[in-house]
Amino acid sequence: MNKIFLWAAVCLLLCGCAGQKGPYGLDAGRIQADTEYLCNEIGARPTGTEKEREACGWLESRLEDMGFSAETNTLERIPFRGPFDLTSENLIARCNPGAEGPVICVMAHYDSVEGSPGARDNASSVAVLLEIARYLGPHRSSIKGEIRLLFLGSEENGYHGAAAYVESLSQEERARHLAAFNMENSAASPGPGAVLTCGTLGGIADGKYQEGNFLEPMPNLASQTLSQAYVNCYKGNPLPVYHRGMSDHVIFHQAGIEAANISWRFLDKDGRITVPPEYHLPADVPETMDFTAGAVTGECVLDALHLLAGQ
């Protein structure tokens, strides 16, 4: 992909979504408020700490307020052992539990690195996932199949929450998983060069799962559907696709489940894709973010769910 095309794509992406509200009406103000609570009231949430458990408990209560519950099999809190005998937890909210048809996952990790409030990585993505949960609720008749919203722990030290989830699946359950959408850095920093991207590692081609590479990034069902969703919602160009891991979608790739990481990044003048400069630092705070971009991410994910599993 040449640099001129990349910069043209950036301009079109930014112009295409600026000031527009998507068809699902996701609320950037609520995304901001939830991000601020995770960062300012709870703070840094390293794996296995009381702060990580506090965040999981707060998320559980938010989801219960939306109608998800253990009694109806729409909410499950699952502890697991990570490295160094640390215990973390996954929180799974289910829309249409037990429905026939495919399973589609949308996920975001709620832990952060030590010393960082983790607004970009990854409180904003968790806030977007909460907003998606508000829209879907425990049951959504316009969706076929089951949507699983995965609030994952212990990502920062090796994707252990995603691994615990995938390892818990039977072969039959794993085969039902049609696609997985991972969200990280889901609200952009303001400034030129911010661009919404997809990261993939492989996908199904010629009837079997294959790996991509840096020279030829491989679009898959998840990235292609997200790109089409962006076009549908914001009338822009399809999202650029890069060969990139570095988050929980790696585990789904290793299990042969088509997955994509949707993330706001920056393109420099040499055409290189970079993370925000505040990434993994104490400066990663909500005050420096553009939460309209978080709503754009959530709208794309919701439209992708309707494209894959709509009536």
C-alpha positions, 0 to 999 in steps of 0.5 A: 500500500503506497504512502499517497494512498495511505494518506488519502485514506486517512483524510477520507476516514477522518472526514467521513466520520467527523461530526456524524452520528452513526445509525445505532445512536451510540453515546460518546458522552457515556463512553467518556464517563465510563472511561473516566470512572475506570481511569480516575475512580479505579485507576491502574488495574494490573493483573491479579490485583485488587484494582483489577477485581474492583474493575470487574465488579464494577463492570458486573454491576453495570451489566446487571443494571442493563438486564444481564444476570447469572440467573438468566444465563446472560452473565457469567463471571469466571476466575482463572489462574494466570502466570505467577499463580495470579488470579484474574477474571473474565466477565461474559455477557450473552445476547440471545444465549443458547440461540441456534446459529453462529457465535460471534464475540466482541471483546476488550480487556479491562486490565492495564499496565502497572502505573498507567490508568490505561485510558486508551489501553484499554478503558475506552474499549471497555467503555465502548463494549459497555455501550454495545451491551446497552444497545444489544441487551440480553436479547435482540430479535434482529440478531440471529445466533448468540453474541458474546461480549467478553470483558477479559482480564490479564491481557497485558501479561500475555493474553491469558483471559482470551486463552482461558476463554478459548480453552474452555470451549468444546470442539463443537462450541469452537466450530460455532464461532464465526468471527471475533472482534477485538477492541483496543485503543478504541478512542483516538487522540485528537490530531492529524493522522489518526486512522481507524484500522484493522489488524489480522493474522490470518483467515480462511482461504480455499477452505482452510485457515491460513496465516498472513504476513507483513508483506501481504496482510490477510483480510478475513471475515472479521476485517472485511465485515468491519470495513463494509460496516464502516462504509455503510455507517460513514460512507468512507473508504474501507478500513486499512488492514495490517498484519498485526497481533499484540492483543487478545485476537492472537489467541483466536487466530491460534485457535483457527477462529477468524478475528480482527483487532479494530484500533485507532492508530496514527500514520506518520508521513513515512506511511508507518502505523504507530501507537499513540505516544501516551501508550502504556504511560501515566500520561494515558488519561481520558482528558487527552482523548476524542470519544467521538472516535469511540462511538465510531468504533462501536457503530462499526462493530454493531453494523458488522454484527448485523451484517453477519447475523442480522435477520 
